[in-house]
């Protein structure tokens, strides 16, 4: 799909999936400009989900160029030494839960707050954030991973709210959360031993699948959680 005189934004472009998405978009050449942002980057490419000022600055920088018709928030927090996903209630920790909510839920919502207003109001636009199947309440049969599950469920609800609001000013806008599958990245590394054979995706393949899903999105998909095959996952 050609998007000449348009720009795309990848938030989390230094991560496994984010970097692959940025590379794929640049190689495709469908957008005139691909903006990659990350906490580890400096200057105009710096964006820290925990610092709203940096999100606002990134949006202001992007607004100076071609109109942004696609924003992808490719971030997530599952473990950070020595913290990891909880297996029982006794492992709950207030600070760890707050950090997971800040990165997995609040951060993407703040990206939407600052980037959606600079996106066109009269053409197809896509705002997508990486979620996870384990953020589905109805699909939860195993329990555990309390902070991660709950923060991704919060992200799904926030993006549903955003989808409803943005539709009022642009009936061609699409807002979704996407489950990329289990991808060979640092986030999944400690848990890959539990992944069935053939189900661990390399990051390049995952990026291309996600971009294919984005290309095929319809307005009726807005507000949904979809997997890497474009299939809806019920909240």
mmCIF file of the C-alpha atoms, coordinates in Angstrom:
data_MODEL
# 
_entry.id   MODEL 
# 
loop_
_atom_site.group_PDB 
_atom_site.id 
_atom_site.type_symbol 
_atom_site.label_atom_id 
_atom_site.label_alt_id 
_atom_site.label_comp_id 
_atom_site.label_asym_id 
_atom_site.label_entity_id 
_atom_site.label_seq_id 
_atom_site.pdbx_PDB_ins_code 
_atom_site.Cartn_x 
_atom_site.Cartn_y 
_atom_site.Cartn_z 
_atom_site.occupancy 
_atom_site.B_iso_or_equiv 
_atom_site.pdbx_formal_charge 
_atom_site.auth_seq_id 
_atom_site.auth_comp_id 
_atom_site.auth_asym_id 
_atom_site.auth_atom_id 
_atom_site.pdbx_PDB_model_num 
ATOM 1   C CA . UNK A 1 1   ? 0.000   0.000   0.000  1.00 0.00 ? 1   UNK A CA 1 
ATOM 2   C CA . UNK A 1 2   ? 1.580   3.261   -1.108 1.00 0.00 ? 2   UNK A CA 1 
ATOM 3   C CA . UNK A 1 3   ? 1.641   6.081   1.428  1.00 0.00 ? 3   UNK A CA 1 
ATOM 4   C CA . UNK A 1 4   ? 3.658   8.719   -0.357 1.00 0.00 ? 4   UNK A CA 1 
ATOM 5   C CA . UNK A 1 5   ? 3.883   12.122  1.335  1.00 0.00 ? 5   UNK A CA 1 
ATOM 6   C CA . UNK A 1 6   ? 3.066   10.398  4.626  1.00 0.00 ? 6   UNK A CA 1 
ATOM 7   C CA . UNK A 1 7   ? 5.059   9.483   7.696  1.00 0.00 ? 7   UNK A CA 1 
ATOM 8   C CA . UNK A 1 8   ? 5.065   6.515   10.077 1.00 0.00 ? 8   UNK A CA 1 
ATOM 9   C CA . UNK A 1 9   ? 6.108   6.488   13.722 1.00 0.00 ? 9   UNK A CA 1 
ATOM 10  C CA . UNK A 1 10  ? 7.590   3.585   15.669 1.00 0.00 ? 10  UNK A CA 1 
ATOM 11  C CA . UNK A 1 11  ? 7.800   4.066   19.425 1.00 0.00 ? 11  UNK A CA 1 
ATOM 12  C CA . UNK A 1 12  ? 10.168  1.539   20.967 1.00 0.00 ? 12  UNK A CA 1 
ATOM 13  C CA . UNK A 1 13  ? 12.377  1.340   17.902 1.00 0.00 ? 13  UNK A CA 1 
ATOM 14  C CA . UNK A 1 14  ? 15.354  0.003   19.845 1.00 0.00 ? 14  UNK A CA 1 
ATOM 15  C CA . UNK A 1 15  ? 13.514  -3.145  20.976 1.00 0.00 ? 15  UNK A CA 1 
ATOM 16  C CA . UNK A 1 16  ? 13.372  -6.427  19.114 1.00 0.00 ? 16  UNK A CA 1 
ATOM 17  C CA . UNK A 1 17  ? 10.005  -5.989  17.386 1.00 0.00 ? 17  UNK A CA 1 
ATOM 18  C CA . UNK A 1 18  ? 10.258  -2.201  17.181 1.00 0.00 ? 18  UNK A CA 1 
ATOM 19  C CA . UNK A 1 19  ? 13.630  -2.307  15.448 1.00 0.00 ? 19  UNK A CA 1 
ATOM 20  C CA . UNK A 1 20  ? 12.351  -4.909  12.992 1.00 0.00 ? 20  UNK A CA 1 
ATOM 21  C CA . UNK A 1 21  ? 9.277   -2.780  12.273 1.00 0.00 ? 21  UNK A CA 1 
ATOM 22  C CA . UNK A 1 22  ? 11.410  0.293   11.641 1.00 0.00 ? 22  UNK A CA 1 
ATOM 23  C CA . UNK A 1 23  ? 13.724  -1.632  9.306  1.00 0.00 ? 23  UNK A CA 1 
ATOM 24  C CA . UNK A 1 24  ? 10.827  -3.210  7.409  1.00 0.00 ? 24  UNK A CA 1 
ATOM 25  C CA . UNK A 1 25  ? 9.095   0.127   6.874  1.00 0.00 ? 25  UNK A CA 1 
ATOM 26  C CA . UNK A 1 26  ? 12.285  1.770   5.646  1.00 0.00 ? 26  UNK A CA 1 
ATOM 27  C CA . UNK A 1 27  ? 13.024  -1.120  3.274  1.00 0.00 ? 27  UNK A CA 1 
ATOM 28  C CA . UNK A 1 28  ? 9.445   -1.110  1.936  1.00 0.00 ? 28  UNK A CA 1 
ATOM 29  C CA . UNK A 1 29  ? 9.742   2.567   1.096  1.00 0.00 ? 29  UNK A CA 1 
ATOM 30  C CA . UNK A 1 30  ? 5.983   3.034   1.319  1.00 0.00 ? 30  UNK A CA 1 
ATOM 31  C CA . UNK A 1 31  ? 6.327   6.053   3.633  1.00 0.00 ? 31  UNK A CA 1 
ATOM 32  C CA . UNK A 1 32  ? 8.344   9.124   2.792  1.00 0.00 ? 32  UNK A CA 1 
ATOM 33  C CA . UNK A 1 33  ? 9.519   9.343   6.403  1.00 0.00 ? 33  UNK A CA 1 
ATOM 34  C CA . UNK A 1 34  ? 9.831   6.723   9.130  1.00 0.00 ? 34  UNK A CA 1 
ATOM 35  C CA . UNK A 1 35  ? 10.379  8.165   12.614 1.00 0.00 ? 35  UNK A CA 1 
ATOM 36  C CA . UNK A 1 36  ? 11.914  5.767   15.129 1.00 0.00 ? 36  UNK A CA 1 
ATOM 37  C CA . UNK A 1 37  ? 11.827  6.730   18.794 1.00 0.00 ? 37  UNK A CA 1 
ATOM 38  C CA . UNK A 1 38  ? 13.289  5.033   21.852 1.00 0.00 ? 38  UNK A CA 1 
ATOM 39  C CA . UNK A 1 39  ? 14.376  5.855   25.389 1.00 0.00 ? 39  UNK A CA 1 
ATOM 40  C CA . UNK A 1 40  ? 17.940  4.837   24.535 1.00 0.00 ? 40  UNK A CA 1 
ATOM 41  C CA . UNK A 1 41  ? 18.168  7.220   21.581 1.00 0.00 ? 41  UNK A CA 1 
ATOM 42  C CA . UNK A 1 42  ? 19.280  10.809  21.841 1.00 0.00 ? 42  UNK A CA 1 
ATOM 43  C CA . UNK A 1 43  ? 18.236  14.098  20.331 1.00 0.00 ? 43  UNK A CA 1 
ATOM 44  C CA . UNK A 1 44  ? 15.105  14.227  18.237 1.00 0.00 ? 44  UNK A CA 1 
ATOM 45  C CA . UNK A 1 45  ? 14.722  10.420  18.400 1.00 0.00 ? 45  UNK A CA 1 
ATOM 46  C CA . UNK A 1 46  ? 14.507  10.288  22.185 1.00 0.00 ? 46  UNK A CA 1 
ATOM 47  C CA . UNK A 1 47  ? 11.184  9.285   23.741 1.00 0.00 ? 47  UNK A CA 1 
ATOM 48  C CA . UNK A 1 48  ? 10.769  7.937   27.262 1.00 0.00 ? 48  UNK A CA 1 
ATOM 49  C CA . UNK A 1 49  ? 7.321   6.547   28.082 1.00 0.00 ? 49  UNK A CA 1 
ATOM 50  C CA . UNK A 1 50  ? 7.870   7.521   31.711 1.00 0.00 ? 50  UNK A CA 1 
ATOM 51  C CA . UNK A 1 51  ? 8.487   11.178  30.807 1.00 0.00 ? 51  UNK A CA 1 
ATOM 52  C CA . UNK A 1 52  ? 5.485   12.874  29.228 1.00 0.00 ? 52  UNK A CA 1 
ATOM 53  C CA . UNK A 1 53  ? 7.565   15.898  28.240 1.00 0.00 ? 53  UNK A CA 1 
ATOM 54  C CA . UNK A 1 54  ? 9.661   13.688  25.962 1.00 0.00 ? 54  UNK A CA 1 
ATOM 55  C CA . UNK A 1 55  ? 6.504   12.282  24.348 1.00 0.00 ? 55  UNK A CA 1 
ATOM 56  C CA . UNK A 1 56  ? 5.190   15.783  23.708 1.00 0.00 ? 56  UNK A CA 1 
ATOM 57  C CA . UNK A 1 57  ? 8.567   16.853  22.276 1.00 0.00 ? 57  UNK A CA 1 
ATOM 58  C CA . UNK A 1 58  ? 8.629   13.852  19.935 1.00 0.00 ? 58  UNK A CA 1 
ATOM 59  C CA . UNK A 1 59  ? 5.149   14.649  18.673 1.00 0.00 ? 59  UNK A CA 1 
ATOM 60  C CA . UNK A 1 60  ? 6.093   18.277  18.095 1.00 0.00 ? 60  UNK A CA 1 
ATOM 61  C CA . UNK A 1 61  ? 9.149   17.175  16.101 1.00 0.00 ? 61  UNK A CA 1 
ATOM 62  C CA . UNK A 1 62  ? 7.083   14.820  13.938 1.00 0.00 ? 62  UNK A CA 1 
ATOM 63  C CA . UNK A 1 63  ? 4.441   17.487  13.317 1.00 0.00 ? 63  UNK A CA 1 
ATOM 64  C CA . UNK A 1 64  ? 7.003   19.540  11.381 1.00 0.00 ? 64  UNK A CA 1 
ATOM 65  C CA . UNK A 1 65  ? 7.176   16.934  8.595  1.00 0.00 ? 65  UNK A CA 1 
ATOM 66  C CA . UNK A 1 66  ? 4.771   14.979  6.390  1.00 0.00 ? 66  UNK A CA 1 
ATOM 67  C CA . UNK A 1 67  ? 1.451   13.996  8.004  1.00 0.00 ? 67  UNK A CA 1 
ATOM 68  C CA . UNK A 1 68  ? 1.635   10.917  10.214 1.00 0.00 ? 68  UNK A CA 1 
ATOM 69  C CA . UNK A 1 69  ? -0.854  8.242   9.182  1.00 0.00 ? 69  UNK A CA 1 
ATOM 70  C CA . UNK A 1 70  ? 0.551   5.332   11.182 1.00 0.00 ? 70  UNK A CA 1 
ATOM 71  C CA . UNK A 1 71  ? 1.794   5.165   14.766 1.00 0.00 ? 71  UNK A CA 1 
ATOM 72  C CA . UNK A 1 72  ? 2.976   1.886   16.275 1.00 0.00 ? 72  UNK A CA 1 
ATOM 73  C CA . UNK A 1 73  ? 3.804   1.640   19.973 1.00 0.00 ? 73  UNK A CA 1 
ATOM 74  C CA . UNK A 1 74  ? 6.076   -1.410  20.125 1.00 0.00 ? 74  UNK A CA 1 
ATOM 75  C CA . UNK A 1 75  ? 6.935   -1.399  23.813 1.00 0.00 ? 75  UNK A CA 1 
ATOM 76  C CA . UNK A 1 76  ? 6.356   -3.693  26.757 1.00 0.00 ? 76  UNK A CA 1 
ATOM 77  C CA . UNK A 1 77  ? 7.642   -4.645  30.193 1.00 0.00 ? 77  UNK A CA 1 
ATOM 78  C CA . UNK A 1 78  ? 7.438   -8.245  31.445 1.00 0.00 ? 78  UNK A CA 1 
ATOM 79  C CA . UNK A 1 79  ? 10.615  -8.654  33.493 1.00 0.00 ? 79  UNK A CA 1 
ATOM 80  C CA . UNK A 1 80  ? 13.479  -6.504  34.658 1.00 0.00 ? 80  UNK A CA 1 
ATOM 81  C CA . UNK A 1 81  ? 16.140  -8.072  36.839 1.00 0.00 ? 81  UNK A CA 1 
ATOM 82  C CA . UNK A 1 82  ? 15.564  -9.008  39.591 1.00 0.00 ? 82  UNK A CA 1 
ATOM 83  C CA . UNK A 1 83  ? 11.816  -8.640  38.988 1.00 0.00 ? 83  UNK A CA 1 
ATOM 84  C CA . UNK A 1 84  ? 9.839   -11.052 36.869 1.00 0.00 ? 84  UNK A CA 1 
ATOM 85  C CA . UNK A 1 85  ? 6.226   -12.090 36.301 1.00 0.00 ? 85  UNK A CA 1 
ATOM 86  C CA . UNK A 1 86  ? 4.583   -13.188 39.536 1.00 0.00 ? 86  UNK A CA 1 
ATOM 87  C CA . UNK A 1 87  ? 3.449   -16.775 39.990 1.00 0.00 ? 87  UNK A CA 1 
ATOM 88  C CA . UNK A 1 88  ? 1.484   -16.173 43.204 1.00 0.00 ? 88  UNK A CA 1 
ATOM 89  C CA . UNK A 1 89  ? -0.171  -13.369 45.169 1.00 0.00 ? 89  UNK A CA 1 
ATOM 90  C CA . UNK A 1 90  ? 2.592   -13.447 47.782 1.00 0.00 ? 90  UNK A CA 1 
ATOM 91  C CA . UNK A 1 91  ? 4.969   -12.117 45.112 1.00 0.00 ? 91  UNK A CA 1 
ATOM 92  C CA . UNK A 1 92  ? 2.976   -8.953  44.444 1.00 0.00 ? 92  UNK A CA 1 
ATOM 93  C CA . UNK A 1 93  ? 4.993   -5.772  44.826 1.00 0.00 ? 93  UNK A CA 1 
ATOM 94  C CA . UNK A 1 94  ? 3.475   -2.285  44.685 1.00 0.00 ? 94  UNK A CA 1 
ATOM 95  C CA . UNK A 1 95  ? 6.446   -0.643  42.952 1.00 0.00 ? 95  UNK A CA 1 
ATOM 96  C CA . UNK A 1 96  ? 6.777   -3.379  40.324 1.00 0.00 ? 96  UNK A CA 1 
ATOM 97  C CA . UNK A 1 97  ? 3.069   -3.267  39.546 1.00 0.00 ? 97  UNK A CA 1 
ATOM 98  C CA . UNK A 1 98  ? 3.199   0.507   39.209 1.00 0.00 ? 98  UNK A CA 1 
ATOM 99  C CA . UNK A 1 99  ? 6.146   0.272   36.817 1.00 0.00 ? 99  UNK A CA 1 
ATOM 100 C CA . UNK A 1 100 ? 4.348   -2.310  34.661 1.00 0.00 ? 100 UNK A CA 1 
ATOM 101 C CA . UNK A 1 101 ? 1.253   -0.118  34.500 1.00 0.00 ? 101 UNK A CA 1 
ATOM 102 C CA . UNK A 1 102 ? 3.382   2.927   33.667 1.00 0.00 ? 102 UNK A CA 1 
ATOM 103 C CA . UNK A 1 103 ? 5.136   1.218   30.744 1.00 0.00 ? 103 UNK A CA 1 
ATOM 104 C CA . UNK A 1 104 ? 2.421   -1.113  29.462 1.00 0.00 ? 104 UNK A CA 1 
ATOM 105 C CA . UNK A 1 105 ? -0.678  1.011   29.944 1.00 0.00 ? 105 UNK A CA 1 
ATOM 106 C CA . UNK A 1 106 ? -0.096  4.656   30.817 1.00 0.00 ? 106 UNK A CA 1 
ATOM 107 C CA . UNK A 1 107 ? 2.817   5.226   28.432 1.00 0.00 ? 107 UNK A CA 1 
ATOM 108 C CA . UNK A 1 108 ? 0.987   4.156   25.249 1.00 0.00 ? 108 UNK A CA 1 
ATOM 109 C CA . UNK A 1 109 ? -2.057  6.171   26.336 1.00 0.00 ? 109 UNK A CA 1 
ATOM 110 C CA . UNK A 1 110 ? 0.123   9.283   26.651 1.00 0.00 ? 110 UNK A CA 1 
ATOM 111 C CA . UNK A 1 111 ? 1.549   8.595   23.185 1.00 0.00 ? 111 UNK A CA 1 
ATOM 112 C CA . UNK A 1 112 ? -2.034  8.576   21.910 1.00 0.00 ? 112 UNK A CA 1 
ATOM 113 C CA . UNK A 1 113 ? -2.734  11.821  23.785 1.00 0.00 ? 113 UNK A CA 1 
ATOM 114 C CA . UNK A 1 114 ? 0.072   13.653  21.997 1.00 0.00 ? 114 UNK A CA 1 
ATOM 115 C CA . UNK A 1 115 ? 0.239   11.939  18.593 1.00 0.00 ? 115 UNK A CA 1 
ATOM 116 C CA . UNK A 1 116 ? -3.410  11.503  17.652 1.00 0.00 ? 116 UNK A CA 1 
ATOM 117 C CA . UNK A 1 117 ? -4.026  15.282  17.475 1.00 0.00 ? 117 UNK A CA 1 
ATOM 118 C CA . UNK A 1 118 ? -1.276  15.666  14.851 1.00 0.00 ? 118 UNK A CA 1 
ATOM 119 C CA . UNK A 1 119 ? -2.643  12.853  12.664 1.00 0.00 ? 119 UNK A CA 1 
ATOM 120 C CA . UNK A 1 120 ? -4.907  13.776  9.723  1.00 0.00 ? 120 UNK A CA 1 
ATOM 121 C CA . UNK A 1 121 ? -8.599  14.106  10.522 1.00 0.00 ? 121 UNK A CA 1 
ATOM 122 C CA . UNK A 1 122 ? -9.991  13.278  7.089  1.00 0.00 ? 122 UNK A CA 1 
ATOM 123 C CA . UNK A 1 123 ? -8.193  10.139  5.891  1.00 0.00 ? 123 UNK A CA 1 
ATOM 124 C CA . UNK A 1 124 ? -7.362  6.604   6.990  1.00 0.00 ? 124 UNK A CA 1 
ATOM 125 C CA . UNK A 1 125 ? -5.025  6.553   9.963  1.00 0.00 ? 125 UNK A CA 1 
ATOM 126 C CA . UNK A 1 126 ? -3.848  3.718   12.194 1.00 0.00 ? 126 UNK A CA 1 
ATOM 127 C CA . UNK A 1 127 ? -2.731  3.921   15.803 1.00 0.00 ? 127 UNK A CA 1 
ATOM 128 C CA . UNK A 1 128 ? -1.614  0.520   17.091 1.00 0.00 ? 128 UNK A CA 1 
ATOM 129 C CA . UNK A 1 129 ? -0.045  -0.631  20.344 1.00 0.00 ? 129 UNK A CA 1 
ATOM 130 C CA . UNK A 1 130 ? 1.511   -4.001  21.091 1.00 0.00 ? 130 UNK A CA 1 
ATOM 131 C CA . UNK A 1 131 ? -0.526  -5.920  23.619 1.00 0.00 ? 131 UNK A CA 1 
ATOM 132 C CA . UNK A 1 132 ? -0.594  -9.627  24.468 1.00 0.00 ? 132 UNK A CA 1 
ATOM 133 C CA . UNK A 1 133 ? -3.024  -12.511 24.463 1.00 0.00 ? 133 UNK A CA 1 
ATOM 134 C CA . UNK A 1 134 ? -2.424  -12.865 28.196 1.00 0.00 ? 134 UNK A CA 1 
ATOM 135 C CA . UNK A 1 135 ? -4.042  -9.435  28.576 1.00 0.00 ? 135 UNK A CA 1 
ATOM 136 C CA . UNK A 1 136 ? -7.390  -10.981 27.618 1.00 0.00 ? 136 UNK A CA 1 
ATOM 137 C CA . UNK A 1 137 ? -9.571  -11.586 30.674 1.00 0.00 ? 137 UNK A CA 1 
ATOM 138 C CA . UNK A 1 138 ? -11.809 -14.080 28.896 1.00 0.00 ? 138 UNK A CA 1 
ATOM 139 C CA . UNK A 1 139 ? -8.809  -16.063 27.610 1.00 0.00 ? 139 UNK A CA 1 
ATOM 140 C CA . UNK A 1 140 ? -7.140  -16.317 31.020 1.00 0.00 ? 140 UNK A CA 1 
ATOM 141 C CA . UNK A 1 141 ? -7.232  -19.915 32.247 1.00 0.00 ? 141 UNK A CA 1 
ATOM 142 C CA . UNK A 1 142 ? -3.790  -20.131 33.895 1.00 0.00 ? 142 UNK A CA 1 
ATOM 143 C CA . UNK A 1 143 ? -3.615  -17.086 36.168 1.00 0.00 ? 143 UNK A CA 1 
ATOM 144 C CA . UNK A 1 144 ? -0.336  -15.647 37.431 1.00 0.00 ? 144 UNK A CA 1 
ATOM 145 C CA . UNK A 1 145 ? 1.746   -12.925 35.787 1.00 0.00 ? 145 UNK A CA 1 
ATOM 146 C CA . UNK A 1 146 ? -0.470  -10.494 37.673 1.00 0.00 ? 146 UNK A CA 1 
ATOM 147 C CA . UNK A 1 147 ? 1.139   -7.149  36.867 1.00 0.00 ? 147 UNK A CA 1 
ATOM 148 C CA . UNK A 1 148 ? 1.783   -7.947  33.199 1.00 0.00 ? 148 UNK A CA 1 
ATOM 149 C CA . UNK A 1 149 ? -1.674  -9.409  32.551 1.00 0.00 ? 149 UNK A CA 1 
ATOM 150 C CA . UNK A 1 150 ? -3.450  -6.595  34.341 1.00 0.00 ? 150 UNK A CA 1 
ATOM 151 C CA . UNK A 1 151 ? -1.414  -3.818  32.722 1.00 0.00 ? 151 UNK A CA 1 
ATOM 152 C CA . UNK A 1 152 ? -1.995  -5.232  29.239 1.00 0.00 ? 152 UNK A CA 1 
ATOM 153 C CA . UNK A 1 153 ? -5.712  -5.587  30.015 1.00 0.00 ? 153 UNK A CA 1 
ATOM 154 C CA . UNK A 1 154 ? -5.633  -1.922  31.027 1.00 0.00 ? 154 UNK A CA 1 
ATOM 155 C CA . UNK A 1 155 ? -3.938  -1.083  27.718 1.00 0.00 ? 155 UNK A CA 1 
ATOM 156 C CA . UNK A 1 156 ? -6.685  -2.882  25.800 1.00 0.00 ? 156 UNK A CA 1 
ATOM 157 C CA . UNK A 1 157 ? -9.368  -0.902  27.625 1.00 0.00 ? 157 UNK A CA 1 
ATOM 158 C CA . UNK A 1 158 ? -7.539  2.405   27.169 1.00 0.00 ? 158 UNK A CA 1 
ATOM 159 C CA . UNK A 1 159 ? -7.180  1.831   23.433 1.00 0.00 ? 159 UNK A CA 1 
ATOM 160 C CA . UNK A 1 160 ? -10.868 0.881   23.189 1.00 0.00 ? 160 UNK A CA 1 
ATOM 161 C CA . UNK A 1 161 ? -11.694 4.214   24.845 1.00 0.00 ? 161 UNK A CA 1 
ATOM 162 C CA . UNK A 1 162 ? -9.326  6.031   22.483 1.00 0.00 ? 162 UNK A CA 1 
ATOM 163 C CA . UNK A 1 163 ? -10.931 4.333   19.473 1.00 0.00 ? 163 UNK A CA 1 
ATOM 164 C CA . UNK A 1 164 ? -14.377 5.552   20.517 1.00 0.00 ? 164 UNK A CA 1 
ATOM 165 C CA . UNK A 1 165 ? -13.182 9.113   21.079 1.00 0.00 ? 165 UNK A CA 1 
ATOM 166 C CA . UNK A 1 166 ? -11.112 9.468   17.905 1.00 0.00 ? 166 UNK A CA 1 
ATOM 167 C CA . UNK A 1 167 ? -13.973 8.157   15.758 1.00 0.00 ? 167 UNK A CA 1 
ATOM 168 C CA . UNK A 1 168 ? -15.943 11.289  16.646 1.00 0.00 ? 168 UNK A CA 1 
ATOM 169 C CA . UNK A 1 169 ? -13.507 13.508  14.735 1.00 0.00 ? 169 UNK A CA 1 
ATOM 170 C CA . UNK A 1 170 ? -12.321 11.079  12.048 1.00 0.00 ? 170 UNK A CA 1 
ATOM 171 C CA . UNK A 1 171 ? -14.595 8.246   10.997 1.00 0.00 ? 171 UNK A CA 1 
ATOM 172 C CA . UNK A 1 172 ? -11.692 6.668   9.065  1.00 0.00 ? 172 UNK A CA 1 
ATOM 173 C CA . UNK A 1 173 ? -9.377  6.427   12.057 1.00 0.00 ? 173 UNK A CA 1 
ATOM 174 C CA . UNK A 1 174 ? -8.435  2.980   13.348 1.00 0.00 ? 174 UNK A CA 1 
ATOM 175 C CA . UNK A 1 175 ? -7.079  2.292   16.840 1.00 0.00 ? 175 UNK A CA 1 
ATOM 176 C CA . UNK A 1 176 ? -6.136  -1.273  17.780 1.00 0.00 ? 176 UNK A CA 1 
ATOM 177 C CA . UNK A 1 177 ? -4.000  -3.367  20.075 1.00 0.00 ? 177 UNK A CA 1 
ATOM 178 C CA . UNK A 1 178 ? -2.015  -6.196  18.482 1.00 0.00 ? 178 UNK A CA 1 
ATOM 179 C CA . UNK A 1 179 ? -0.734  -9.515  19.833 1.00 0.00 ? 179 UNK A CA 1 
ATOM 180 C CA . UNK A 1 180 ? 2.481   -10.349 17.948 1.00 0.00 ? 180 UNK A CA 1 
ATOM 181 C CA . UNK A 1 181 ? 2.737   -13.962 19.093 1.00 0.00 ? 181 UNK A CA 1 
ATOM 182 C CA . UNK A 1 182 ? 5.771   -15.223 20.969 1.00 0.00 ? 182 UNK A CA 1 
ATOM 183 C CA . UNK A 1 183 ? 8.714   -13.515 19.317 1.00 0.00 ? 183 UNK A CA 1 
ATOM 184 C CA . UNK A 1 184 ? 12.411  -14.249 19.805 1.00 0.00 ? 184 UNK A CA 1 
ATOM 185 C CA . UNK A 1 185 ? 13.258  -11.096 21.765 1.00 0.00 ? 185 UNK A CA 1 
ATOM 186 C CA . UNK A 1 186 ? 14.731  -10.233 25.137 1.00 0.00 ? 186 UNK A CA 1 
ATOM 187 C CA . UNK A 1 187 ? 11.210  -9.936  26.556 1.00 0.00 ? 187 UNK A CA 1 
ATOM 188 C CA . UNK A 1 188 ? 10.370  -13.594 25.830 1.00 0.00 ? 188 UNK A CA 1 
ATOM 189 C CA . UNK A 1 189 ? 13.875  -15.052 26.269 1.00 0.00 ? 189 UNK A CA 1 
ATOM 190 C CA . UNK A 1 190 ? 13.419  -16.471 29.810 1.00 0.00 ? 190 UNK A CA 1 
ATOM 191 C CA . UNK A 1 191 ? 10.204  -18.248 28.809 1.00 0.00 ? 191 UNK A CA 1 
ATOM 192 C CA . UNK A 1 192 ? 11.030  -19.641 25.374 1.00 0.00 ? 192 UNK A CA 1 
ATOM 193 C CA . UNK A 1 193 ? 11.542  -23.142 26.738 1.00 0.00 ? 193 UNK A CA 1 
ATOM 194 C CA . UNK A 1 194 ? 7.778   -23.412 27.172 1.00 0.00 ? 194 UNK A CA 1 
ATOM 195 C CA . UNK A 1 195 ? 6.981   -22.440 23.587 1.00 0.00 ? 195 UNK A CA 1 
ATOM 196 C CA . UNK A 1 196 ? 5.838   -25.352 21.365 1.00 0.00 ? 196 UNK A CA 1 
ATOM 197 C CA . UNK A 1 197 ? 8.082   -26.230 18.424 1.00 0.00 ? 197 UNK A CA 1 
ATOM 198 C CA . UNK A 1 198 ? 7.504   -23.956 15.458 1.00 0.00 ? 198 UNK A CA 1 
ATOM 199 C CA . UNK A 1 199 ? 5.633   -21.326 17.463 1.00 0.00 ? 199 UNK A CA 1 
ATOM 200 C CA . UNK A 1 200 ? 8.557   -19.045 18.282 1.00 0.00 ? 200 UNK A CA 1 
ATOM 201 C CA . UNK A 1 201 ? 8.652   -16.309 15.647 1.00 0.00 ? 201 UNK A CA 1 
ATOM 202 C CA . UNK A 1 202 ? 11.764  -14.459 14.574 1.00 0.00 ? 202 UNK A CA 1 
ATOM 203 C CA . UNK A 1 203 ? 11.422  -10.707 14.903 1.00 0.00 ? 203 UNK A CA 1 
ATOM 204 C CA . UNK A 1 204 ? 11.623  -9.963  11.168 1.00 0.00 ? 204 UNK A CA 1 
ATOM 205 C CA . UNK A 1 205 ? 8.770   -12.342 10.393 1.00 0.00 ? 205 UNK A CA 1 
ATOM 206 C CA . UNK A 1 206 ? 6.725   -10.955 13.285 1.00 0.00 ? 206 UNK A CA 1 
ATOM 207 C CA . UNK A 1 207 ? 7.213   -7.400  12.041 1.00 0.00 ? 207 UNK A CA 1 
ATOM 208 C CA . UNK A 1 208 ? 6.085   -8.265  8.526  1.00 0.00 ? 208 UNK A CA 1 
ATOM 209 C CA . UNK A 1 209 ? 3.038   -10.109 9.834  1.00 0.00 ? 209 UNK A CA 1 
ATOM 210 C CA . UNK A 1 210 ? 2.046   -7.148  11.982 1.00 0.00 ? 210 UNK A CA 1 
ATOM 211 C CA . UNK A 1 211 ? 2.434   -4.767  9.040  1.00 0.00 ? 211 UNK A CA 1 
ATOM 212 C CA . UNK A 1 212 ? 0.285   -7.091  6.909  1.00 0.00 ? 212 UNK A CA 1 
ATOM 213 C CA . UNK A 1 213 ? -2.406  -6.987  9.584  1.00 0.00 ? 213 UNK A CA 1 
ATOM 214 C CA . UNK A 1 214 ? -2.214  -3.193  9.711  1.00 0.00 ? 214 UNK A CA 1 
ATOM 215 C CA . UNK A 1 215 ? -2.549  -2.975  5.923  1.00 0.00 ? 215 UNK A CA 1 
ATOM 216 C CA . UNK A 1 216 ? -5.748  -5.058  6.026  1.00 0.00 ? 216 UNK A CA 1 
ATOM 217 C CA . UNK A 1 217 ? -7.402  -3.266  8.949  1.00 0.00 ? 217 UNK A CA 1 
ATOM 218 C CA . UNK A 1 218 ? -10.916 -1.952  8.439  1.00 0.00 ? 218 UNK A CA 1 
ATOM 219 C CA . UNK A 1 219 ? -12.675 0.788   10.358 1.00 0.00 ? 219 UNK A CA 1 
ATOM 220 C CA . UNK A 1 220 ? -14.845 -1.916  11.923 1.00 0.00 ? 220 UNK A CA 1 
ATOM 221 C CA . UNK A 1 221 ? -11.688 -3.338  13.547 1.00 0.00 ? 221 UNK A CA 1 
ATOM 222 C CA . UNK A 1 222 ? -11.095 -0.172  15.542 1.00 0.00 ? 222 UNK A CA 1 
ATOM 223 C CA . UNK A 1 223 ? -11.101 -0.781  19.291 1.00 0.00 ? 223 UNK A CA 1 
ATOM 224 C CA . UNK A 1 224 ? -10.256 -4.474  18.987 1.00 0.00 ? 224 UNK A CA 1 
ATOM 225 C CA . UNK A 1 225 ? -7.377  -6.683  20.121 1.00 0.00 ? 225 UNK A CA 1 
ATOM 226 C CA . UNK A 1 226 ? -6.117  -8.662  17.114 1.00 0.00 ? 226 UNK A CA 1 
ATOM 227 C CA . UNK A 1 227 ? -3.445  -11.316 16.786 1.00 0.00 ? 227 UNK A CA 1 
ATOM 228 C CA . UNK A 1 228 ? -0.665  -11.507 14.210 1.00 0.00 ? 228 UNK A CA 1 
ATOM 229 C CA . UNK A 1 229 ? -3.027  -13.243 11.767 1.00 0.00 ? 229 UNK A CA 1 
ATOM 230 C CA . UNK A 1 230 ? -5.640  -10.531 12.068 1.00 0.00 ? 230 UNK A CA 1 
ATOM 231 C CA . UNK A 1 231 ? -7.958  -12.659 14.208 1.00 0.00 ? 231 UNK A CA 1 
ATOM 232 C CA . UNK A 1 232 ? -9.833  -10.947 17.023 1.00 0.00 ? 232 UNK A CA 1 
ATOM 233 C CA . UNK A 1 233 ? -9.014  -11.905 20.602 1.00 0.00 ? 233 UNK A CA 1 
ATOM 234 C CA . UNK A 1 234 ? -11.919 -11.233 22.924 1.00 0.00 ? 234 UNK A CA 1 
ATOM 235 C CA . UNK A 1 235 ? -11.236 -8.989  25.895 1.00 0.00 ? 235 UNK A CA 1 
# 
